[in-house]
Amino acid sequence: MLPNPIDQDLFLLEHPSDLISLGKWQKTVNLLSKLFHAPAGFLVQHTSAGFQVTISSEQSSNPYPAGIVIESDANIFCRRIVETGQALYVPNAMIDPCWDTNPEVHQDGFRSYLGVPVFWPNKQPFGTFCVMDYKETEYSDTYIELIEQLKDILESDLSLMSLYQQMQTLAITDSLTDINNRRGFTALAHQRILLAKRMNMRQALLYFDIDEFKVINDKYGHGIGDKVLIAVAQSIFKAIRRSDVVGRLGGDEFVALVVVQSPDDIRQLQKRILTGFEEAQRQQKLPDFTVSIGDIEVDLNLSFEELLDRADHVMMEKKAKVP
């Protein structure tokens, strides 16, 4: 249920990660150009928005600065690599008709191109690592091996970033229900409450507790109990907006922090959630279960812990009324 921690369709240059040293990448691209005696070297990222030069070698002979974006359908060398997933070496583009509409060749005067694909850890294309020359070249296989070795430095950084963010996600995710655990919910809720203060938004905090959950576990087994927990989490998650926050505090207790316009919004949300519980119970053939819900409108002058205690107190009062 939680989103992918890395949005591979965002340009890394515009959404930098503290785990990536762009300075180290710059040195790697500069070294590539120096070793190849090439007037230009690049690390290029591809997204649905096009091809962006993430790193550009620091040479006066290089016409493309970092940050420029080229349309996805442009007939450029990097596009061929992203489409095929294979290295590309073009010793002299002037004699190959397939590059007749390539702006790098016919507008900027490049003739030679050598590039290799760079991949995210999930094997999706990140982009290309390449050198370009204004003259025809005759690179040996050793040069191709060299550029492959250098691009491993870049891919290792992408792997590190991915692994670290996966670990962060695991640290804030409940492994059973795949929603925020207590730590994740608390961190996100603090952010949302601060935002509400700045934007003068109204919020509600809902506290959920499955009635007689121990009886379900004792009578049907923990496997069925887990399915009930998952069904409750999914029903709450589906009923709220993407901008709202839901979490499992532990055991059979869940919470949701939602933006509301009026008390009627809270009542309507509870109806949707309760309907979701009933549908999940029927569709998944789960044993009968009910959920007590306590709700409060968020008082921005109270601490987050005080808000949780108040919502919990309201929920316990409603649970006490369950026959």
C-alpha positions in Angstrom: 0.0 0.0 0.0 2.9 2.3 0.6 4.3 4.0 -2.5 7.5 3.0 -4.1 10.2 5.0 -2.1 12.0 5.9 -5.3 10.1 7.6 -8.1 12.1 6.6 -11.1 10.1 9.0 -13.3 11.5 12.1 -11.6 14.8 13.7 -12.7 17.4 13.0 -10.0 19.0 16.4 -10.7 15.8 18.1 -9.7 15.1 15.8 -6.7 18.6 15.1 -5.3 19.3 12.4 -2.7 21.6 12.9 0.2 23.0 9.5 -0.6 24.2 10.5 -4.1 27.4 12.5 -4.4 27.0 14.5 -7.6 30.5 15.7 -7.0 31.8 12.2 -7.3 29.7 11.6 -10.4 31.1 14.8 -11.9 34.7 13.5 -11.4 33.7 10.2 -13.0 32.3 11.9 -16.1 35.3 14.2 -16.3 37.7 11.2 -16.0 35.8 9.4 -18.8 36.2 12.3 -21.2 39.9 12.6 -20.2 40.7 8.9 -20.7 38.9 8.9 -24.1 40.4 12.3 -25.2 36.8 13.2 -25.9 35.5 16.8 -26.1 32.3 15.8 -24.2 31.1 13.3 -21.7 27.7 12.8 -20.1 25.5 11.0 -17.7 22.0 11.3 -19.1 18.8 10.3 -17.3 15.6 9.3 -19.1 12.1 9.7 -17.8 8.7 10.2 -19.4 9.6 14.0 -19.6 12.5 13.3 -21.9 16.3 13.0 -21.6 18.1 15.2 -19.1 21.8 15.8 -18.9 22.5 15.0 -15.2 26.2 15.4 -15.4 28.2 17.1 -18.2 32.0 17.0 -18.5 33.5 20.3 -17.5 35.1 21.3 -20.8 34.8 24.4 -23.0 34.3 22.1 -26.0 31.2 20.6 -24.5 28.0 22.4 -25.8 25.5 20.7 -23.5 25.3 21.9 -19.9 23.8 19.8 -17.1 20.1 20.3 -16.7 19.1 20.6 -20.3 16.2 18.3 -21.4 15.7 16.8 -24.9 12.4 15.5 -26.0 11.8 11.7 -25.7 11.1 11.3 -29.5 14.2 13.1 -30.6 16.5 11.0 -32.8 19.5 11.1 -30.4 22.0 8.4 -29.6 20.9 8.0 -26.0 17.4 7.2 -27.1 18.7 4.1 -29.1 20.4 2.8 -25.9 17.4 3.3 -23.7 15.1 1.5 -26.3 17.5 -1.4 -26.8 19.2 -1.7 -23.4 22.4 -2.3 -25.3 25.7 -0.4 -25.6 26.1 1.7 -28.8 29.2 2.7 -30.6 29.0 4.9 -33.7 32.4 5.7 -35.1 31.1 8.1 -37.8 27.5 9.1 -37.8 27.9 11.1 -41.0 28.0 8.0 -43.1 25.0 6.3 -41.5 21.6 7.5 -42.9 19.8 6.6 -39.7 21.3 9.6 -38.0 20.3 12.1 -40.7 17.8 13.7 -38.3 20.0 13.6 -35.2 20.5 17.1 -34.0 23.7 16.2 -32.2 25.2 15.3 -35.5 23.7 17.9 -37.9 23.3 20.8 -35.6 26.2 20.5 -33.1 28.7 18.7 -35.3 29.3 15.5 -33.4 30.4 12.5 -35.4 31.3 9.8 -32.9 29.4 8.4 -30.0 30.1 5.7 -27.5 27.6 5.0 -24.7 26.4 2.3 -22.4 23.1 1.8 -20.6 22.8 2.7 -16.9 20.2 0.7 -14.9 18.3 1.2 -11.7 18.6 -1.8 -9.3 15.3 -3.2 -10.6 16.8 -3.3 -14.1 14.7 -0.5 -15.4 16.7 2.0 -17.5 18.1 5.0 -15.7 19.7 6.4 -18.8 23.1 6.4 -20.4 26.8 7.1 -19.7 28.6 8.3 -22.8 31.3 10.2 -24.7 31.0 12.1 -27.9 33.6 13.4 -30.4 33.6 15.9 -33.2 35.8 13.6 -35.3 35.6 9.9 -36.3 37.0 7.5 -33.8 38.4 4.0 -33.7 37.9 2.8 -30.1 39.1 -0.7 -29.3 37.3 -3.3 -27.2 39.4 -2.2 -24.2 37.8 1.3 -24.3 34.3 -0.3 -24.2 35.4 -2.4 -21.2 36.7 0.7 -19.6 33.4 2.7 -19.9 31.5 -0.4 -18.6 33.8 -0.4 -15.5 33.3 3.3 -14.9 29.5 3.1 -15.2 29.5 0.4 -12.4 30.5 3.3 -10.1 27.3 5.1 -11.0 25.1 2.0 -10.7 26.5 1.1 -7.3 25.4 4.5 -6.0 21.9 4.0 -7.4 21.8 0.6 -5.7 22.9 2.2 -2.4 20.2 4.8 -2.6 17.6 2.1 -3.4 18.7 -0.2 -0.6 18.8 2.6 2.0 15.3 3.8 1.0 14.0 0.3 1.1 15.4 -0.1 4.6 13.8 3.2 5.6 10.4 2.0 4.2 10.7 -1.3 6.1 11.4 0.6 9.3 8.2 2.6 9.1 6.0 -0.2 7.6 3.9 -2.8 9.3 5.0 -6.1 7.8 1.6 -7.7 8.0 -0.8 -5.1 6.7 1.7 -3.1 4.6 0.6 0.3 6.0 2.5 2.6 8.3 3.5 1.2 11.7 3.5 3.3 14.8 6.8 5.0 13.9 5.8 5.7 10.4 2.4 7.0 11.3 3.8 9.3 14.0 6.4 10.8 11.7 3.9 11.4 8.9 1.2 12.7 11.2 3.5 15.3 12.7 4.3 16.6 9.2 0.6 16.7 8.2 -0.3 18.6 11.4 2.4 21.1 10.9 1.1 21.6 7.3 -2.4 22.0 8.7 -1.2 24.8 11.0 0.4 26.6 8.0 -2.6 26.1 5.7 -5.3 26.6 8.3 -6.8 23.2 7.5 -9.2 21.1 9.6 -8.3 17.6 10.5 -9.8 14.6 12.2 -8.1 11.7 14.0 -9.9 8.4 14.0 -8.9 5.5 16.3 -10.0 2.0 15.5 -10.1 -1.1 17.7 -11.4 -4.5 16.6 -14.0 -5.7 19.1 -13.3 -9.1 20.8 -10.3 -9.7 18.6 -8.8 -12.2 21.0 -12.0 -14.3 20.7 -11.5 -14.4 16.9 -7.9 -15.6 17.3 -8.9 -18.2 19.9 -11.8 -19.5 18.0 -10.5 -19.4 14.4 -6.7 -19.3 14.8 -4.1 -16.6 14.2 -4.1 -17.1 10.5 -7.8 -16.0 10.3 -7.0 -13.2 12.8 -4.3 -11.9 10.5 -6.7 -11.9 7.6 -9.1 -9.8 9.6 -6.3 -7.3 10.5 -5.3 -7.1 6.8 -9.0 -6.5 5.8 -9.4 -3.8 8.3 -6.2 -2.0 7.2 -7.1 -2.3 3.5 -10.7 -1.0 4.1 -9.4 2.1 6.0 -6.7 2.7 3.4 -9.1 2.5 0.5 -11.6 4.9 2.1 -9.2 7.8 2.8 -7.5 10.2 0.4 -3.9 9.7 -0.8 -2.9 12.8 1.2 -4.3 11.3 4.5 -2.3 9.0 6.7 -3.2 5.6 8.1 -1.3 3.4 10.5 -1.4 0.3 12.7 -0.3 1.2 16.2 0.0 -2.4 17.2 -2.2 -5.4 17.9 -5.7 -4.7 16.7 -5.5 -0.9 16.9 -5.4 1.4 13.9 -5.4 5.2 13.4 -6.1 7.6 10.5 -5.4 11.3 10.3 -7.6 12.9 7.6 -8.4 16.4 6.3 -12.1 17.4 6.8 -14.3 20.3 6.0 -17.0 19.6 8.5 -18.2 17.1 11.1 -20.4 15.5 8.4 -17.2 14.6 6.5 -16.2 12.5 9.5 -19.5 10.7 9.5 -19.4 10.0 5.8 -15.9 8.7 6.1 -16.9 6.3 8.9 -19.8 5.0 6.8 -17.4 4.3 3.9 -15.0 2.5 6.2 -17.7 0.4 7.9 -19.1 -0.5 4.4 -15.6 -1.6 3.5 -15.4 -3.8 6.6 -18.7 -5.5 5.6 -17.6 -6.0 2.0 -14.3 -7.5 3.0 -16.0 -9.8 5.5 -18.4 -11.0 2.8 -16.0 -11.3 -0.1 -13.2 -13.0 1.9 -15.6 -15.2 3.9 -14.2 -13.9 7.2 -15.9 -14.5 10.6 -18.2 -11.8 11.8 -16.3 -8.9 13.4 -17.1 -5.3 14.4 -14.8 -2.4 14.9 -15.2 0.4 17.5 -14.2 3.9 16.1 -13.3 6.9 18.1 -13.0 10.3 16.4 -12.0 13.7 17.4 -11.4 16.9 15.5 -7.7 17.8 15.7 -6.9 20.7 18.1 -3.7 22.1 16.8 -2.8 23.5 20.2 -2.5 19.9 21.6 0.5 17.6 21.2 0.2 14.6 19.0 0.3 12.3 22.0 -2.5 14.2 23.6 -4.6 13.8 20.4 -4.0 10.1 20.3 -5.0 9.7 24.0 -8.3 11.7 23.4 -9.2 9.7 20.3 -8.4 6.5 22.2 -10.6 7.6 25.1 -13.5 8.3 22.7 -13.1 4.9 21.1 -13.0 3.2 24.5 -16.2 4.9 25.5 -17.9 3.6 22.3 -16.5 0.1 22.9 -18.0 0.1 26.3 -21.4 0.6 24.8 -21.1 -2.4 22.5 -23.5 -5.1 23.9 
